[in-house]
């Protein structure tokens, strides 16, 4: 999942908070018995078939529910499906849905809703960036690429409460995938309105909450969904999700008592906030990196890309700017994912693919590419989305590239939606990028850079890489599957398609009174049983 945690600086909010102590937009300063949670910038969409951001995923997790959900140990548990049966060959799953599950409008949630949602996500007409997450289904990719019909896709409602799923090949993590938002159901009648996901009046979900109000780029208001099958466990009658992405504004609101939980604490304040007990650091399966447009000079040359990557002092960025127990990223896949044998970590087994801050090697590569000391290099611009932390990292890297390579790099920051549009159109040279795991397997990172991948931002094409990913996705043998992913990662880093910078942790502003939430290692927060003590 692309880490879309940054966006619009709301100057009027800053003014209200700093001068007036809060204008009342976000509720009173203290004493609220419902959660006020700042997730970051407004999501690009909350249609679970199309969204790709963490903020969207968190909002959707309150409004919708999949066949499974993730528990506090990051393992899939029953949700819309009360049980399931898996065939001996691992290719067929039969899910038995809860007969008491209802949409927020009181209509039953059926197997047909899941079949419709999954097939519409795969449809070429919807053009979902996340359609590939459903390529695990039999003929899912074929349908998406117009080589098969919808009726050939391996998902079928067998009665109202039985869903039969056939996979292309055994997928050990498939039950985790069914907890992911791309696998949520949608209400067919609701989504016939193309703008259904932007107005609370037309948003029909099957999750623990329902939205009652949405002031765009400001806040979303939720109430308990009394039609939810497990409503008895939902403790809060209401909650607010706040849409503000200025780190300093978030902190001011939190310390003024206007927020109970918030992402995006200012990095410069992290040591103080930890000491004062206002911030917790959670594990997070995510990697922050710079991505190169491999089709545009000078970054169509892998030596130039590698030189730029090697000239970054990652540990210095962590020590000086981030300060939240992050690790330097010298590969793509972070720690926390299984390797071949039980207890082995994919990252530990794969090791590092390059040396941090290897200035001599960087200078040598740039010279070999024809740009000794940066001479003759075309103008370079580093693009990032508006955020204090992204700005500080970009300025640090800009200084490193000037000092270590002799290269002058211009910085450009853009409002979130403009930034995303330019990334999608590859209208950039170097850009801030990141990825949050969608499920607990290295493949969630490795298949990002398949030639035709919907989230292949650099536009990378390598037939050997593609073949290794295909092998890893098709073999039932765990040793062969893991080995293929290690080889693919080696190729990706040798080609320097990205410049990994750090492996995330998740520092979160949170009051001690907030209880009952589940925060997945994948970043999604489940508030079903959350409450304010």
C-alpha positions in Angstrom: 0.0 0.0 0.0 1.3 3.4 -1.0 1.9 5.4 2.1 -0.3 8.4 1.5 0.0 10.1 4.9 0.6 13.6 3.7 -1.4 16.3 2.0 -2.9 19.8 2.5 -1.5 22.3 5.1 -4.7 23.8 6.5 -3.6 27.3 7.3 -6.9 28.3 8.8 -6.7 25.5 11.3 -3.3 26.5 12.3 -4.6 30.1 12.9 -7.5 28.9 14.9 -5.5 26.5 17.0 -2.5 28.8 17.7 -4.4 32.1 18.3 -7.7 31.0 19.7 -6.8 27.7 21.3 -9.2 25.9 18.9 -12.2 27.2 16.9 -14.4 24.3 17.9 -14.2 22.6 14.5 -13.0 19.4 16.1 -15.0 19.3 19.3 -14.1 20.5 22.8 -10.6 20.5 24.4 -11.2 17.8 26.9 -13.7 15.5 28.4 -14.9 13.9 25.2 -15.9 10.2 25.7 -15.6 9.5 22.0 -12.5 9.1 19.9 -11.0 12.0 17.9 -8.4 10.5 15.6 -6.2 12.4 13.1 -5.3 10.0 10.2 -3.5 12.5 7.9 -4.6 14.0 4.6 -8.1 13.3 3.2 -8.0 9.9 1.4 -8.0 10.0 -2.4 -11.1 7.8 -2.3 -12.8 5.5 0.2 -14.1 3.1 -2.5 -12.3 0.0 -1.2 -12.0 -1.3 -4.7 -9.9 1.7 -5.8 -8.1 3.1 -2.8 -4.4 2.6 -2.3 -3.6 4.7 0.8 -3.2 4.0 4.5 -5.6 6.7 5.5 -8.2 5.3 3.2 -7.7 1.8 4.5 -8.1 3.0 8.1 -11.4 4.8 7.2 -12.6 1.8 5.2 -11.9 -0.6 8.1 -14.5 1.2 10.2 -17.1 1.3 7.4 -16.6 -2.2 5.8 -15.6 -5.7 6.8 -14.1 -8.5 4.7 -14.5 -12.2 5.0 -11.7 -12.1 7.6 -10.2 -9.4 9.8 -6.7 -9.1 11.5 -6.4 -9.7 15.2 -3.9 -8.2 17.6 -1.3 -10.8 16.6 -1.7 -9.9 12.9 -3.4 -13.1 12.1 -6.6 -13.5 10.1 -9.8 -14.3 12.1 -13.4 -14.9 11.1 -15.4 -11.7 10.2 -18.1 -11.7 7.5 -17.3 -15.4 7.1 -18.0 -17.4 10.2 -16.0 -20.4 8.9 -14.3 -21.8 5.8 -13.1 -25.0 4.2 -9.9 -25.2 2.2 -9.3 -28.1 -0.3 -6.3 -30.4 0.2 -4.5 -28.8 -2.8 -5.0 -25.3 -1.5 -6.8 -24.1 -4.6 -10.4 -24.0 -3.5 -11.9 -22.1 -0.5 -15.5 -22.3 0.5 -16.6 -19.4 2.8 -19.7 -19.7 4.8 -21.1 -16.1 5.5 -23.0 -15.0 8.6 -26.7 -15.1 7.9 -27.2 -12.2 10.3 -24.8 -9.8 8.5 -26.4 -6.7 7.2 -25.5 -3.5 5.4 -25.9 -0.2 7.2 -29.2 0.3 5.4 -30.6 -3.0 6.9 -30.3 -5.2 3.7 -28.5 -8.6 4.1 -24.9 -8.9 3.1 -24.7 -11.9 0.7 -22.2 -13.9 -1.2 -23.4 -12.2 -4.3 -22.1 -8.9 -2.9 -18.6 -10.3 -2.6 -18.8 -11.8 -6.0 -19.9 -8.5 -7.5 -17.3 -6.5 -5.6 -14.4 -8.7 -6.6 -15.3 -8.9 -10.2 -16.0 -5.2 -10.5 -12.5 -4.5 -9.0 -11.0 -6.8 -11.7 -13.1 -5.2 -14.5 -11.0 -3.3 -17.1 -13.6 -0.5 -16.9 -13.0 0.3 -13.3 -9.2 0.5 -13.9 -8.3 -0.1 -10.3 -4.6 0.2 -9.4 -5.1 -2.6 -7.0 -6.8 -5.0 -9.4 -3.7 -7.1 -9.4 -4.4 -8.0 -5.7 -7.2 -10.2 -7.1 -5.0 -11.9 -9.7 -4.8 -14.8 -7.2 -8.3 -15.7 -8.3 -8.6 -18.2 -11.2 -8.7 -16.1 -14.4 -8.6 -12.9 -12.5 -5.7 -11.5 -14.5 -7.2 -12.9 -17.7 -10.4 -11.0 -17.1 -8.6 -7.8 -16.2 -6.7 -8.0 -19.5 -9.8 -8.9 -21.5 -8.6 -12.4 -22.2 -11.5 -14.1 -20.3 -15.0 -13.2 -19.3 -16.3 -12.3 -15.9 -18.1 -15.6 -15.6 -14.7 -17.4 -15.8 -13.3 -15.7 -12.7 -12.8 -18.0 -9.7 -15.4 -16.5 -7.4 -19.0 -17.6 -7.3 -21.9 -17.2 -5.0 -23.4 -20.7 -4.3 -26.6 -19.5 -2.6 -26.9 -16.4 -0.6 -24.4 -17.3 2.2 -21.8 -19.5 0.5 -18.9 -18.1 -1.5 -16.8 -20.5 -3.5 -13.3 -19.2 -4.5 -10.9 -20.9 -6.8 -7.3 -19.7 -7.0 -4.7 -19.8 -9.8 -2.3 -21.5 -7.5 -1.9 -22.3 -3.8 -1.5 -19.0 -1.9 -0.4 -19.5 1.8 -1.4 -16.0 2.8 -4.8 -15.9 1.0 -6.8 -15.6 4.3 -4.8 -12.5 5.2 -5.6 -11.1 1.8 -9.3 -11.5 2.4 -8.9 -9.1 5.3 -7.5 -6.5 3.0 -9.7 -3.6 1.7 -9.6 -4.7 -1.9 -11.4 -7.8 -0.9 -14.2 -6.0 0.9 -17.8 -6.3 -0.4 -19.6 -3.3 -1.8 -23.3 -2.7 -2.1 -24.2 -3.1 -5.8 -27.1 -0.7 -5.8 -25.1 2.0 -3.9 -22.1 1.9 -6.3 -24.1 2.5 -9.4 -23.8 6.1 -8.4 -20.2 7.0 -9.5 -19.9 9.5 -6.6 -21.2 7.2 -4.0 -18.0 7.1 -2.0 -17.8 10.9 -1.5 -21.1 11.6 0.3 -22.2 10.1 3.6 -25.8 9.9 2.3 -24.7 7.4 -0.3 -22.0 5.4 1.6 -23.5 2.0 2.5 -21.1 -0.2 4.5 -21.2 -3.4 6.4 -18.7 -2.5 9.2 -19.0 -1.4 12.8 -19.6 2.3 12.0 -21.4 4.4 9.5 -20.5 7.9 8.4 -23.0 10.7 9.1 -21.0 13.8 8.0 -18.0 14.6 5.9 -16.5 18.1 5.8 -14.0 17.5 3.1 -10.3 18.2 4.0 -11.5 18.7 7.6 -13.2 15.7 9.3 -15.5 12.7 9.0 -18.1 12.0 11.7 -19.2 8.4 12.5 -21.8 6.7 14.6 -22.2 3.1 15.6 -23.8 0.9 12.9 -26.7 -0.7 14.8 -27.1 -3.1 11.8 -23.6 -4.5 12.2 -23.6 -8.2 13.0 -21.3 -7.8 16.0 -22.8 -4.4 17.2 -22.8 -5.6 20.8 -19.0 -5.3 20.9 -18.9 -1.8 19.5 -18.3 0.4 22.5 -18.4 3.9 21.1 -21.7 5.6 20.0 -19.7 8.0 17.8 -16.2 9.1 16.8 -14.5 11.7 14.6 -11.8 11.1 12.1 -9.8 14.3 11.6 -8.3 15.1 8.2 -5.3 17.4 8.7 -1.8 16.7 7.6 0.3 19.4 9.1 2.5 17.7 11.7 2.8 20.8 13.8 -1.0 21.4 13.7 -1.6 17.8 14.7 0.7 18.2 17.7 -0.9 21.5 18.8 -4.3 20.0 18.6 -3.2 16.9 20.6 -1.6 18.9 23.3 -4.6 21.3 23.4 -6.8 18.3 24.2 -8.6 18.3 20.8 -7.3 14.9 19.7 -7.0 11.6 21.4 -4.9 9.8 18.8 -3.0 11.1 15.8 -0.5 10.0 13.1 2.3 12.2 11.9 3.9 13.6 15.0 6.6 16.1 14.2 9.9 14.3 14.1 11.7 17.0 16.0 9.4 16.6 19.0 9.6 12.8 19.2 12.3 12.5 22.0 10.3 15.0 24.2 6.9 13.3 23.4 8.4 9.8 24.3 9.8 11.2 27.5 6.4 12.7 28.4 4.5 9.5 27.6 2.5 11.2 24.9 3.8 9.0 22.0 4.1 5.3 21.4 6.3 3.6 18.8 4.6 0.6 17.1 6.1 -1.9 14.6 5.2 -1.1 11.0 5.8 -3.2 7.9 6.8 -0.4 5.5 9.8 1.0 3.6 10.5 4.7 2.7 12.4 5.2 -0.5 13.1 7.5 -3.4 11.9 6.2 -6.8 13.6 7.0 -10.1 11.8 7.5 -13.4 13.8 4.9 -15.3 12.6 6.1 -18.7 14.0 9.6 -18.4 17.6 10.8 -18.5 19.8 10.8 -16.5 18.0 8.1 -14.5 17.6 5.8 -17.4 21.2 4.9 -16.6 21.5 2.4 -13.7 24.9 3.7 -12.8 23.5 7.1 -12.2 20.7 5.7 -10.1 23.0 3.6 -8.0 25.4 6.5 -7.5 22.6 8.7 -6.2 21.5 5.9 -3.8 25.0 5.1 -2.5 25.6 8.8 -1.7 22.8 8.9 0.9 23.7 8.7 4.6 20.7 6.9 5.9 21.8 6.5 9.5 22.4 10.3 9.7 18.8 10.9 8.5 17.5 8.6 11.2 19.6 10.1 14.0 19.1 13.8 13.0 15.5 13.8 11.7 13.4 10.7 12.3 14.5 9.7 15.9 11.9 6.9 16.2 14.0 3.7 16.2 13.9 3.3 12.4 16.5 1.2 10.6 18.5 2.1 7.5 17.0 0.4 4.5 19.7 -1.3 2.5 17.1 -3.5 0.6 13.4 -3.3 -0.3 11.7 -5.8 2.1 11.7 -4.8 5.8 12.1 -7.1 8.8 9.2 -9.0 10.2 8.3 -11.4 7.3 8.9 -15.1 7.2 11.7 -16.9 5.3 11.9 -20.6 4.5 12.2 -22.1 8.0 10.1 -21.3 11.0 11.5 -18.4 12.9 13.7 -17.2 10.1 13.3 -13.6 8.9 13.3 -12.8 5.2 15.4 -9.7 5.6 17.9 -11.2 8.0 18.4 -14.1 5.6 18.6 -11.9 2.5 21.0 -9.4 4.2 22.0 -6.0 2.8 22.5 -5.3 -0.9 24.7 -2.3 -0.7 26.6 -0.2 1.9 25.2 2.9 3.5 26.9 6.2 2.5 29.4 4.6 0.2 30.7 7.8 -1.2 33.7 6.4 -3.1 31.7 3.9 -4.9 29.0 6.5 -5.7 31.6 8.9 -7.2 33.2 6.1 -9.2 29.8 5.1 -10.7 28.9 8.7 -11.6 32.2 9.1 -13.4 31.7 5.8 -15.3 28.3 7.1 -16.3 30.0 10.1 -17.9 29.4 12.7 -15.2 32.6 13.1 -13.2 32.0 15.3 -10.2 28.4 15.8 -11.5 29.7 17.7 -14.6 27.4 17.5 -17.6 24.5 16.0 -15.6 21.1 17.3 -16.8 19.1 19.4 -14.2 17.6 17.2 -11.5 14.5 17.8 -9.5 13.4 15.8 -6.4 9.6 15.7 -6.0 7.9 15.1 -2.7 4.4 15.7 -1.3 3.9 18.5 1.2 5.0 17.5 4.7 7.4 18.8 7.2 9.2 15.4 7.6 9.4 14.8 3.8 10.8 18.3 3.4 13.5 17.8 6.1 14.6 14.5 4.5 14.6 16.0 1.0 16.8 18.9 2.2 19.2 16.5 3.9 19.5 14.3 0.8 19.9 17.4 -1.4 22.8 18.5 0.8 24.4 15.0 0.6 24.1 14.8 -3.2 25.7 18.2 -3.5 28.6 17.4 -1.0 29.2 13.8 -2.1 28.5 13.9 -5.9 28.8 17.6 -6.8 25.2 17.6 -8.0 22.9 20.5 -7.6 19.3 19.2 -7.1 16.2 21.3 -7.0 13.4 20.4 -4.6 9.7 20.6 -5.5 6.8 19.9 -3.2 3.2 19.4 -4.3 -0.2 19.1 -2.7 -1.1 15.5 -2.2 -3.5 14.9 -5.1 -1.3 16.8 -7.6 1.7 14.8 -6.4 -0.2 11.5 -6.9 -1.3 12.5 -10.4 2.3 13.3 -11.4 3.5 10.0 -9.9 0.9 8.1 -11.8 1.8 9.9 -15.1 5.5 9.5 -14.3 5.9 13.2 -14.6 9.0 13.4 -12.4 12.7 12.5 -12.2 13.2 11.4 -8.6 10.3 11.3 -6.2 9.5 10.4 -2.6 7.8 7.1 -2.4 7.0 4.3 0.1 5.2 1.1 0.5 3.3 -0.5 3.3 2.7 -4.2 3.3 -0.7 -5.4 2.4 -0.2 -8.8 4.0 2.5 -10.6 5.9 4.6 -12.1 3.1 7.6 -10.7 1.2 5.5 -10.8 -2.0 3.6 -7.7 -1.0 6.8 -5.8 -1.7 8.4 -7.9 -4.4 5.5 -7.9 -6.9 5.4 -4.0 -6.8 7.8 -3.8 -9.7 6.4 -6.3 -12.2 6.4 -4.7 -15.6 2.6 -4.3 -15.8 2.0 -3.8 -12.1 -0.5 -1.2 -11.2 1.8 0.4 -8.6 5.0 0.1 -10.6 5.7 3.9 -10.2 9.3 3.8 -11.8 8.0 2.1 -14.9 10.6 -0.6 -14.5 10.6 -3.5 -17.0 12.8 -6.6 -16.6 11.8 -9.9 -18.0 14.0 -11.9 -15.6 12.5 -10.1 -12.6 9.0 -10.8 -13.9 9.8 -14.5 -14.4 11.1 -14.8 -10.8 8.0 -13.1 -9.5 5.8 -15.5 -11.6 7.8 -18.4 -10.2 7.3 -17.3 -6.6 3.6 -16.8 -7.2 3.1 -20.2 -8.9 5.2 -22.7 -7.0 3.7 -24.5 -4.0 7.3 -25.2 -2.7 8.1 -22.7 0.0 11.9 -23.0 -0.4 11.7 -22.3 -4.2 9.2 -19.5 -3.6 11.3 -17.7 -1.1 14.5 -18.2 -3.1 12.9 -16.7 -6.2 11.9 -13.6 -4.2 15.4 -13.2 -2.8 16.8 -13.3 -6.4 14.2 -10.8 -7.6 15.1 -8.4 -4.8 18.8 -8.7 -5.7 18.0 -7.8 -9.4 15.9 -4.8 -8.3 18.6 -3.4 -6.1 21.4 -4.2 -8.6 19.4 -2.1 -11.1 18.9 0.6 -8.4 15.3 1.1 -9.5 14.7 2.7 -6.1 16.9 4.3 -3.4 15.7 2.7 -0.1 16.1 5.1 2.8 14.7 3.6 6.0 12.4 0.9 7.3 9.5 2.5 9.2 8.4 2.4 12.7 5.0 3.9 13.6 5.3 6.7 16.1 1.7 7.6 17.2 0.4 10.4 19.5 -2.0 8.6 21.8 -3.6 9.4 25.2 -3.4 6.8 27.9 -7.2 6.9 28.0 -7.6 5.3 24.5 -8.3 1.6 24.9 -9.4 -1.4 22.9 -8.0 -0.5 19.5 -6.0 -2.9 17.3 -3.1 -1.5 15.3 -2.0 -3.9 12.6 1.7 -4.2 11.6 0.3 -3.3 8.2 -0.8 0.1 9.5 -4.5 -0.3 9.5 -6.2 0.6 12.8 -9.4 -1.3 13.9 -11.6 0.8 16.2 -14.5 -1.7 16.5 -13.9 -2.2 20.2 -12.1 1.0 21.0 -13.2 3.4 23.7 -12.1 6.3 25.8 -11.6 5.3 29.5 
